[in-house]
Amino acid sequence: MKAKNKLLTLLILSASAAVTTAAINKAIQVSAISKNLLAEPEPLCFKWRLGNVHYTKEGTGKPLLLIHDLDTISSGHEWKQLIPLLRDEYTIYTIDLLGFGRSEKANMTYTNFLYVQMISDFIKSEIGHRTSIITSGEAASIPLMACANNPDLFDQIMAINPRSLLDFSSIPGKTAKMYKCIIEFPILGTLLYHIASSKKMILEELVTKKFFNPYSVKSSYVDACYEASHLGASPKSTFASIRCNYTKCNLVNALKKIDNSIYLLGGAGVENIEDRLNEYKDYNSSIETVLVPKTKELPHLEQPEKIAELIKTYFC
């Protein structure tokens, strides 16, 4: 009898803990998206076969597609300061990749191949012309792989602070797969994701890693990143896919194959950035590189005028 009472008590406590945690998860999500900072006056939607993809279009001129970093805090909002400096010369498409920002976030594994297909289909369906691409961070692998497969879709490619080739060649290991399974748990996994994407953690990442001048990190941008990381049905699925290396791909063969113009921009404040960019030139000697002083991972936010000037110079 005592054993049954203990078991019943344990079940009641477990159920109560689960309900409480689920309520906390819901409250965090509702609070994170309450400001609606990522809303656009004229949002557009690319109805792709795996989900709806949010994007914006503005300006006149040659098509230019901006692709944000592969980070759950990232979205098309990352390019807000750069767009006004380019829209008089380019038709600018700013996309939220599937699983990011305002785009659909289904519970699935997000891979590099998925994004290569999505970008190629987007250019064919929504742009309809050879397109120049600018990417941030880990997203550099997407147009490089896509261009190697379909060079006629692309004009020039500029990658801002691409990851090292060694980092891009990482593959999911046993530990990573186990971690992904834990994150995918409905209640516990969601709570762990909310801890990892808390406003405190986002601010720390921006101040210590992303920005050269920590005092230039605006609270409005922190709030936008916080909202981006909590919008949608399953943002933790993208988080797990990135952390477990499913979004990475070895770029060496693609670099050897590409004849299109490639430009690599690096924040001079990023550790070993010059060596990182020179790695790419070992496999494609026509690649051009430039460092932007007093910036780190987001020079298009820290020095948008300088980045716009470089874009106009290289993409002329």
Protein Blocks (a to p, Z undefined) as FASTA:
>chain_A
ZZmmmmmmmmmmmmmmmmmmmmmmmmmmmmmmmnommbcfbdcddddfkbccddddeded
ddddddddddfkbcfklmmmmmmmmmmmbccdddddehiajbccddddddfklmmmmmmm
mmmmmnopacddddehjllmmmmmmmmmmmmlpccdcdehiacfklmmpccdfklmmmmm
mmmpmklmmmmmmmmmgmklmmmmmmmmmpmblmlpcfklmmmmmmmmmgcjblmlmmmm
mmnopmgccfklmmmmpmbdcdddddfkbghklmmmmmmmmmomkbccdddehiaflmml
mmmmlmmmmmmmmmZZ
